Amino acid sequence: MATQSTPLWELRFRTPRYTLPAWAKSSPERCVLVSDRTGEAQVYCWDRSVGTLRQVTDRPAGVQHCAIEASGEAVWWFADTGGDERGQWMRQPFDGGLDEPAVRGLGAYWNAGLAVGVRGHMLLGHSTEDGTEVSLVLPGGEPRRLYRHSEPALAVDLSRDLTLAVIAHSERGDLWEPGVRVLTADGLAVADLDGEAVGFSPVPGDNRLLLLAPRADRWEPVIHDPGSGESVDLKLDLPGDISVEWFQDATSLLVVHDHQAHSQAFRYDLSTRERNPLHITGGTIEHARTRPGGDVWFQWSDSAHPPLIRALKSDPKFPAASGPPASALVRDVWVDGPGGRVHALLSVPRAVAEPHPAVFLLHGGPDEHDRDAFDPEVAAWVDEGFAVVRVNYRGSTGYGRAWTDALRRRVGHTELADVNAVRQWAIDHGIVDPDRLVLSGWSWGGYLTLLALGVGPDDWTVGLAGAPVADCVAAHHQAKDDIKALDRSLFGGTPEEVPERYRDSSPTTYADAVRAPVFVCVGVNDARCPVDQARAYADRLGARGLPVEFHTTDEGHSRTSVRERVAIFSRQIEFTRTHIHAARRRP
């Protein structure tokens, strides 16, 4: 709990976070969302008609996924065990009551998508070690299988008349480039398409499907008519990446454009083919959703200001708590790298002379990107007197398909080549102190941190790795099935088929070269980057006499507990200051 003596960085971490509310299709004043306002991520029902916000769940390890039935009568939430991502969907009446399994006759499974249909129907994706099934869930919770395959798949949407379903699949063996399949309500294939499915038209009687399709170095929207089999390409000519969504009258599309760490939004008129900008100034649109009447709700932030839930037409009157004081704005940096110009985001402390001690904070994914958006960790490091450098290395989104796909040439090393180029630029320009450089990241960023400490042992003073892959082979065998499929796509096969590629990209290959002190944090229930392989790596470094701190949490891959996030960062700050000072004392 925060007090008057609570440091500013901790106040930033303790400011409640909210997902963008999802509204019931037939009762749009009833909404559902996830928030950590009580200290753990939990599900909440928000009734706009009376202004109430009711907590639905109270799970020790939090909840990450929820949905609301089209009628607004009940909400669904996914119950796993301690954040291990394996469990089942539960159902609770919107106004409160007992939880019960939402789908009958299924054991524990990994969530593979949930789409809300009308009249009590749902499209459910569920996977186990035996593969993935997609089922049409009937009113009352009875599942009817539409699809099954040994490779991962994802439930995407149901048509308004419930005659069609659309899924994403990886039957071609490449999770990086999934396919799209349209099915009838009996499971018969109607169409196979390339790209990423978005969803069917929200207008009854209109079964057109919106998807994003690869076109040269970018993604473009396509509207496919399953009845006629015709597809219409909509050429937006926007560099970087886009997300699209139907407006509720299906006469236009909401387009959110992410490019070079910043966002824009447009309304694209389908009749005139005109793209009209929406007046959302600067920063990042983290999520957006259309509403009846032509309105748009969106979650916005920039590097200085925490996320806000806003609307284009009317105030949503969301009952959010006030945020912490603003932080520093970010500076865009462009550096020549081995694969082209590399974009980085630089945040520096006020009134502190250069060169700064610095934290290079590497994003996860890998197909994500750092943006001009608020991050309490960035703000906290700046408050503590560190510059923060975030590099959108090859593999990041927001810079075109070729930039994203480039990491598959040599996994891990490709990204680090770009990080090293930015590191050298920052040193050469006197911005950062080469003797006080911290490398830090979570998930894929944690993996890159450990790899960099071994590949470039003289480049970094301290390493902070959260939820990392430390041994690519061991992690592959211990992870859940869709992560194994991602590995096969990135490396071009299994560890048995391409052992040299796994060995080349594995941090454990270079562990004996590591010289920097290392802090490692892992959730004991992490199904993506399992704890055992990370612990074995830390033990190996410790056996050599290196300063190593290995911290575990009672969570999975995601950090849902505010208390744990505060505790982890506090230990990281202490670990960093201790070993940076020790390094400066060494001759």
C-alpha positions in Angstrom: 0.0 0.0 0.0 1.3 3.5 -0.9 2.0 6.0 1.8 3.4 9.6 1.9 6.9 8.2 2.0 6.4 5.8 -1.0 9.0 6.6 -3.6 7.8 8.1 -6.9 8.8 5.0 -8.9 6.7 2.8 -6.7 3.7 5.1 -7.1 4.1 4.6 -10.8 4.0 0.8 -10.5 1.0 1.0 -8.1 -1.2 3.1 -10.4 -4.0 0.8 -11.4 -4.0 -0.5 -15.0 -7.1 -1.3 -17.0 -7.7 -3.1 -20.2 -10.0 -1.4 -22.7 -13.6 -2.5 -21.8 -15.3 -5.0 -24.1 -19.1 -4.3 -24.5 -22.0 -6.7 -24.9 -23.1 -6.8 -28.6 -26.8 -6.6 -27.7 -26.5 -4.6 -24.5 -23.6 -2.1 -25.1 -23.9 -0.4 -21.7 -22.7 -3.6 -20.1 -18.9 -4.1 -20.2 -16.2 -6.3 -18.9 -12.5 -5.6 -18.3 -9.4 -6.6 -16.4 -7.7 -4.4 -13.8 -5.1 -4.6 -11.1 -6.7 -1.9 -9.0 -6.8 -4.2 -5.9 -3.2 -5.4 -6.4 -3.8 -8.4 -8.6 -5.2 -8.5 -12.2 -8.9 -9.4 -11.8 -12.0 -9.3 -13.9 -14.6 -6.5 -13.4 -18.1 -5.9 -14.7 -18.9 -2.3 -15.6 -22.5 -1.2 -16.0 -22.5 2.2 -17.6 -26.2 2.7 -17.2 -25.8 2.9 -13.4 -22.1 3.7 -13.1 -21.1 0.6 -11.1 -17.9 -1.4 -11.3 -18.2 -4.8 -9.7 -15.2 -7.2 -9.1 -15.9 -10.6 -10.6 -12.9 -12.7 -9.6 -10.5 -12.9 -6.7 -7.8 -15.2 -7.8 -4.4 -15.3 -6.0 -2.5 -15.4 -9.3 -4.8 -13.1 -11.1 -6.8 -13.5 -14.3 -5.8 -12.3 -17.8 -8.7 -13.2 -20.1 -12.4 -12.4 -20.0 -15.4 -11.9 -22.3 -19.0 -10.9 -22.1 -21.9 -12.7 -23.7 -23.8 -10.8 -26.5 -26.8 -10.5 -24.3 -24.8 -9.0 -21.4 -26.3 -11.6 -19.0 -23.0 -13.2 -18.0 -19.2 -12.8 -18.2 -16.6 -15.5 -19.0 -13.2 -15.6 -17.5 -10.3 -18.1 -17.9 -9.3 -19.9 -14.7 -5.8 -21.4 -14.8 -3.6 -22.7 -12.0 -1.2 -20.1 -10.6 -0.7 -18.5 -14.0 0.3 -21.6 -15.9 -2.2 -20.7 -18.7 -3.9 -24.2 -18.5 -7.4 -24.4 -17.2 -11.0 -23.7 -18.3 -13.4 -20.9 -19.0 -15.8 -20.1 -16.2 -19.1 -18.3 -16.3 -20.7 -15.8 -13.8 -23.9 -13.8 -14.1 -23.2 -10.1 -14.8 -25.0 -9.0 -11.7 -23.2 -11.6 -9.5 -23.6 -15.2 -8.5 -21.9 -18.5 -8.5 -19.1 -19.4 -11.0 -19.6 -22.5 -13.0 -17.7 -24.1 -15.9 -18.8 -22.3 -19.1 -18.3 -25.4 -21.3 -19.3 -28.9 -20.4 -17.3 -32.1 -20.9 -13.8 -30.7 -21.3 -10.8 -31.2 -19.1 -8.0 -28.7 -18.5 -6.8 -27.0 -21.7 -4.8 -24.0 -23.0 -6.9 -21.1 -24.3 -6.8 -20.9 -28.1 -9.2 -18.1 -28.6 -12.8 -17.2 -27.7 -15.2 -15.4 -30.0 -18.6 -14.2 -28.9 -21.6 -15.0 -31.0 -25.2 -14.0 -30.7 -28.0 -15.9 -28.9 -25.7 -17.5 -26.4 -23.3 -19.1 -28.9 -19.5 -19.0 -28.6 -16.6 -20.1 -30.7 -14.0 -21.8 -28.5 -10.4 -22.7 -29.2 -8.8 -25.2 -26.8 -5.5 -27.1 -27.0 -3.7 -29.9 -25.2 -0.6 -31.9 -26.0 -2.7 -33.8 -28.5 -3.4 -30.7 -30.7 -6.0 -28.0 -31.0 -9.8 -28.2 -31.4 -12.2 -25.4 -32.3 -15.7 -25.9 -31.1 -19.1 -24.1 -31.5 -20.4 -23.8 -27.9 -24.2 -24.0 -27.9 -26.4 -22.2 -25.3 -26.1 -24.2 -22.1 -22.4 -24.9 -22.7 -22.5 -28.0 -24.9 -19.5 -27.9 -27.4 -19.7 -29.1 -31.0 -16.4 -29.7 -32.6 -15.8 -27.9 -35.9 -12.0 -28.4 -36.3 -9.1 -30.4 -35.0 -5.4 -30.6 -35.9 -2.1 -31.5 -34.3 -0.7 -28.0 -35.1 -1.8 -24.8 -33.2 -4.9 -23.0 -34.3 -7.0 -20.1 -33.0 -10.7 -19.4 -32.8 -11.3 -15.9 -34.3 -15.0 -15.1 -35.0 -18.6 -16.2 -35.7 -20.8 -14.6 -38.3 -23.8 -12.7 -37.1 -26.2 -15.3 -38.4 -24.1 -18.2 -36.8 -23.7 -20.0 -40.1 -19.9 -19.4 -40.5 -16.8 -19.5 -38.3 -13.3 -18.3 -39.1 -10.1 -19.7 -37.6 -6.4 -19.1 -37.9 -4.3 -22.3 -38.4 -0.7 -23.4 -38.8 -1.3 -26.6 -40.8 1.5 -25.6 -43.1 3.9 -26.0 -40.2 4.8 -22.3 -39.8 3.3 -20.5 -36.9 5.0 -17.3 -38.1 2.8 -17.4 -41.3 -0.6 -18.8 -40.3 -3.4 -19.5 -42.7 -7.1 -18.5 -42.5 -10.0 -20.9 -42.9 -13.7 -20.2 -43.1 -15.9 -23.1 -41.8 -19.6 -23.8 -41.9 -21.5 -24.4 -38.6 -21.0 -28.1 -39.4 -17.2 -27.8 -39.8 -17.0 -27.9 -43.6 -14.3 -25.7 -45.2 -15.7 -22.9 -47.3 -12.5 -20.9 -48.0 -8.8 -21.1 -47.3 -7.0 -17.7 -47.4 -3.6 -16.2 -46.6 -3.2 -13.6 -43.9 -4.7 -12.8 -40.5 -8.4 -13.0 -39.9 -10.0 -10.0 -38.2 -13.7 -10.8 -38.2 -17.1 -10.9 -39.9 -19.2 -7.9 -40.5 -21.3 -6.9 -37.4 -24.4 -6.3 -39.5 -27.0 -9.1 -39.6 -27.2 -10.7 -43.0 -23.8 -9.5 -44.1 -21.3 -12.3 -43.9 -18.3 -10.5 -45.4 -15.0 -11.3 -43.7 -12.3 -8.7 -42.9 -8.7 -9.8 -42.9 -5.2 -8.5 -43.2 -3.2 -10.0 -46.1 0.6 -9.7 -46.8 1.3 -7.4 -49.7 5.0 -6.8 -50.5 6.5 -5.3 -47.3 3.3 -4.5 -45.6 -0.1 -5.7 -44.5 -3.2 -4.5 -46.3 -6.9 -5.1 -45.5 -8.9 -7.4 -47.6 -12.7 -8.0 -47.6 -13.7 -11.6 -48.6 -17.2 -12.7 -49.4 -17.6 -16.4 -48.5 -20.8 -16.6 -50.6 -19.3 -15.5 -53.9 -15.7 -16.4 -53.1 -14.6 -12.9 -54.2 -12.0 -10.8 -52.4 -11.5 -7.1 -52.6 -8.1 -5.6 -51.8 -8.1 -2.2 -50.0 -4.8 -0.5 -50.7 -3.9 1.8 -47.8 -0.2 2.2 -48.7 0.7 2.8 -45.0 4.3 1.8 -44.0 4.8 -0.2 -40.9 1.8 -2.1 -39.4 -1.9 -1.6 -39.2 -4.8 -3.1 -37.2 -8.3 -2.8 -38.6 -11.8 -3.3 -37.3 -15.3 -2.8 -38.7 -17.4 0.2 -37.7 -20.7 -1.2 -36.4 -22.6 -0.2 -39.5 -20.0 -2.0 -41.8 -19.8 1.0 -44.1 -16.3 1.9 -43.0 -13.2 0.6 -41.2 -11.3 1.8 -38.2 -7.6 1.7 -39.1 -4.9 2.1 -36.4 -1.5 2.7 -38.0 1.7 1.9 -36.0 4.9 3.1 -37.5 8.3 4.0 -36.0 6.9 3.7 -32.4 4.0 6.1 -32.9 0.3 5.7 -33.8 -2.3 7.3 -36.0 -5.9 6.4 -36.5 -8.2 6.7 -39.6 -11.7 6.1 -40.7 -11.7 4.3 -44.1 -14.9 4.8 -46.1 -15.6 1.6 -48.0 -17.8 3.3 -50.6 -15.5 6.3 -51.5 -12.2 4.5 -50.6 -11.2 7.6 -48.7 -9.0 7.6 -45.6 -9.9 10.3 -43.1 -7.7 10.9 -40.1 -9.2 10.8 -36.6 -8.1 13.5 -34.3 -5.9 11.6 -31.8 -2.8 13.6 -31.1 0.7 12.0 -30.7 1.6 9.1 -28.5 0.3 5.5 -28.9 -3.1 4.0 -29.4 -2.7 0.9 -27.3 -6.1 -0.6 -28.2 -9.2 0.7 -30.0 -12.7 -0.6 -30.3 -15.7 0.7 -32.3 -19.1 1.3 -30.7 -22.7 1.7 -31.9 -23.4 5.1 -33.3 -20.0 5.5 -34.9 -18.1 6.1 -31.7 -14.6 4.7 -30.9 -13.2 3.9 -27.5 -9.5 3.8 -27.3 -6.7 3.5 -24.8 -4.0 6.1 -25.3 -0.7 7.0 -23.6 2.6 8.5 -24.4 6.0 8.1 -22.7 5.1 10.8 -20.2 1.5 10.1 -19.4 -0.1 6.8 -18.1 -2.9 5.2 -20.2 -6.3 6.8 -20.4 -9.5 5.4 -21.8 -11.0 7.9 -24.2 -13.7 8.2 -26.8 -14.0 10.1 -30.1 -17.6 11.4 -29.6 -18.5 11.2 -25.9 -16.8 10.7 -22.6 -17.1 7.0 -21.6 -17.0 8.1 -18.0 -14.8 5.2 -17.0 -14.3 5.2 -13.2 -10.5 5.1 -13.3 -8.2 6.3 -10.5 -6.0 9.3 -11.0 -2.5 8.6 -12.4 1.0 9.4 -11.0 2.9 12.5 -12.0 4.1 12.7 -15.6 7.5 11.3 -16.6 9.9 12.5 -19.2 9.1 12.4 -22.9 11.0 10.1 -25.2 13.5 11.1 -27.9 13.7 9.2 -31.2 17.1 8.1 -32.3 18.2 6.6 -35.6 21.4 4.6 -35.9 23.1 2.9 -38.9 23.0 -0.8 -38.2 24.2 -3.9 -40.1 20.7 -4.5 -41.5 19.6 -0.9 -42.1 18.7 2.1 -40.0 17.8 1.1 -36.4 15.2 3.0 -34.5 15.7 3.5 -30.7 13.8 5.4 -28.0 15.9 7.4 -25.6 14.8 8.7 -22.2 17.2 10.7 -20.0 17.1 11.9 -16.4 16.7 15.6 -15.8 19.5 17.7 -14.4 22.0 14.8 -14.5 25.3 15.4 -16.4 26.3 13.1 -19.3 27.5 10.4 -19.7 24.7 8.6 -17.8 24.5 5.2 -16.3 22.1 3.5 -18.7 19.7 0.6 -18.9 19.1 -0.9 -22.3 15.6 -2.3 -21.9 14.8 -4.9 -24.5 11.2 -5.7 -25.5 9.6 -9.2 -25.6 7.7 -10.8 -28.4 9.9 -11.0 -30.4 7.3 -9.6 -32.9 6.4 -6.6 -30.8 8.0 -3.1 -30.6 8.7 -0.4 -28.1 6.5 2.7 -28.6 6.0 6.2 -27.4 3.8 4.8 -24.6 3.9 5.0 -20.8 6.0 2.3 -19.1 6.4 2.6 -15.3 9.7 0.6 -15.5 11.2 3.2 -17.9 9.9 6.1 -15.8 11.3 4.4 -12.6 14.8 4.0 -14.1 14.8 7.6 -15.2 13.7 8.6 -11.7 16.6 6.7 -10.3 19.1 8.7 -12.5 19.5 6.2 -15.4 19.1 6.9 -19.1 16.9 4.3 -20.7 17.5 3.1 -24.3 14.9 0.9 -26.0 15.9 -0.6 -29.4 13.4 -1.8 -32.0 15.8 -4.4 -33.3 15.2 -6.6 -36.4 12.3 -8.8 -35.5 10.2 -5.8 -34.2 6.9 -4.9 -35.7 6.2 -1.4 -37.0 8.9 -1.2 -39.6 7.6 -3.5 -42.4 7.4 -7.2 -42.9 11.0 -7.6 -44.0 12.3 -6.0 -40.8 10.1 -8.3 -38.7 11.1 -11.5 -40.6 14.8 -10.7 -40.6 15.5 -12.3 -37.2 14.9 -15.8 -38.5 18.3 -15.6 -40.4 20.1 -16.1 -37.1 17.9 -16.0 -34.1 19.1 -13.9 -31.2 22.3 -12.7 -32.9 20.4 -10.7 -35.5 18.7 -8.7 -32.8 21.9 -8.2 -30.8 23.7 -6.8 -33.8 21.2 -3.9 -33.8 21.4 -3.5 -30.0 25.2 -3.3 -30.2 25.0 -0.7 -33.0 22.9 1.6 -30.8 25.1 0.9 -27.8 28.2 2.0 -29.6 26.4 5.1 -31.0 25.3 6.1 -27.4 28.9 5.7 -26.2 30.4 7.6 -29.1 28.1 10.5 -28.5 28.9 10.7 -24.8 25.3 9.9 -23.8 26.0 6.8 -21.7 28.9 5.6 -19.6 30.4 2.4 -21.0 31.4 1.3 -17.5 27.8 1.6 -16.2 25.7 -0.2 -18.7 22.8 -2.5 -17.7 21.1 -4.9 -20.1 17.6 -5.8 -19.1 14.5 -7.5 -20.6 11.5 -9.7 -20.0 10.6 -12.9 -22.0 12.3 -12.5 -25.4 14.1 -9.5 -23.9 15.3 -11.6 -21.0 16.5 -14.3 -23.5 18.4 -11.6 -25.5 19.9 -10.3 -22.2 21.4 -13.7 -21.3 22.6 -14.3 -24.8 24.3 -10.9 -25.0 26.1 -11.4 -21.7 27.8 -14.4 -23.1 28.4 -13.3 -26.7 29.7 -9.8 -25.6 31.0 -10.3 -22.1 32.9 -7.0 -22.0 30.0 -4.9 -23.2 27.7 -5.0 -20.2 28.2 -4.2 -16.5 25.0 -5.9 -15.2 22.3 -8.2 -16.6 18.7 -8.3 -15.5 16.7 -11.2 -17.2 13.0 -11.8 -16.5 11.2 -14.9 -17.7 14.1 -15.8 -20.0 14.9 -18.7 -22.3 18.4 -19.7 -21.1 18.7 -23.1 -22.8 16.9 -23.2 -26.2 16.8 -27.0 -26.3 15.6 -27.6 -22.7 13.1 -24.7 -22.9 11.7 -26.2 -26.1 11.0 -29.6 -24.6 9.5 -28.1 -21.4 7.3 -25.4 -22.9 3.6 -25.7 -24.0 2.9 -26.8 -27.5 2.3 -23.5 -29.3 5.7 -22.3 -28.0 7.3 -25.5 -29.5 5.5 -24.7 -32.8 7.0 -21.1 -32.7 10.4 -22.6 -32.1 10.0 -24.8 -35.1 9.1 -21.8 -37.2 11.9 -19.6 -36.0 14.7 -22.2 -36.1 13.4 -24.2 -39.1 12.8 -27.4 -37.2 13.1 -29.2 -33.9 16.3 -29.4 -31.8 16.8 -32.9 -33.2 16.4 -31.7 -36.8 18.5 -28.5 -36.6 20.7 -28.9 -33.5 23.3 -26.5 -34.7 20.8 -23.6 -35.0 19.5 -24.1 -31.4 23.1 -24.4 -30.1 24.2 -21.2 -31.9 21.3 -19.2 -30.4 21.2 -20.7 -26.9 22.6 -18.5 -24.0 23.9 -21.6 -22.3 26.3 -22.2 -25.2 28.1 -19.0 -24.1 27.6 -19.3 -20.4 31.2 -19.9 -19.5 32.2 -16.5 -21.1 29.8 -14.4 -18.9 31.5 -11.9 -16.7 28.8 -9.6 -15.5 26.6 -10.1 -12.4 23.2 -11.5 -13.3 19.8 -11.2 -11.8 17.2 -13.7 -13.1 13.5 -13.8 -12.2 11.1 -16.5 -13.3 7.6 -17.5 -12.4 7.4 -21.1 -11.1 4.3 -21.8 -13.3 5.7 -20.3 -16.5 4.6 -22.5 -19.4 6.5 -20.4 -22.0 10.0 -20.0 -20.5 10.0 -22.8 -17.9 11.8 -22.3 -14.5 14.0 -25.4 -14.5 16.1 -24.4 -17.5 16.6 -20.9 -16.2 17.6 -22.2 -12.7 20.1 -24.6 -14.3 21.7 -21.6 -16.1 21.9 -19.5 -13.0 23.4 -22.4 -11.0 26.1 -22.8 -13.7 27.1 -19.2 -13.4 27.0 -19.3 -9.6 29.3 -22.4 -9.7 31.9 -20.2 -11.4 31.8 -17.7 -8.6 29.8 -15.0 -10.5 27.4 -12.8 -8.5 24.0 -14.3 -9.4 20.6 -13.7 -7.8 17.8 -16.1 -8.8 14.3 -15.0 -7.8 11.1 -16.9 -8.3 7.5 -15.8 -8.1 4.3 -17.8 -7.6 3.1 -16.7 -11.1 3.3 -17.7 -14.7 4.9 -15.9 -17.6 3.0 -12.6 -17.0 3.4 -10.4 -14.0 -0.2 -10.0 -12.7 0.7 -9.0 -9.1 1.5 -5.3 -8.3 3.2 -6.4 -5.1 5.5 -8.8 -7.1 6.3 -6.2 -9.7 7.3 -3.7 -7.0 9.4 -6.3 -5.2 11.1 -7.4 -8.4 12.0 -3.9 -9.4 13.2 -3.0 -5.9 15.6 -6.0 -6.0 16.7 -5.1 -9.5 17.6 -1.5 -8.4 19.5 -2.8 -5.3 21.3 -5.4 -7.4 22.2 -2.9 -10.1 23.5 -0.2 -7.8 25.6 -2.7 -5.8 27.3 -4.2 -8.8 27.7 -1.0 -10.8 29.5 0.6 -7.8 31.6 -2.6 -7.4 32.6 -2.4 -11.1 33.7 1.2 -10.8 36.0 0.3 -7.9 37.7 -2.4 -9.8 40.9 -1.3 -11.6 
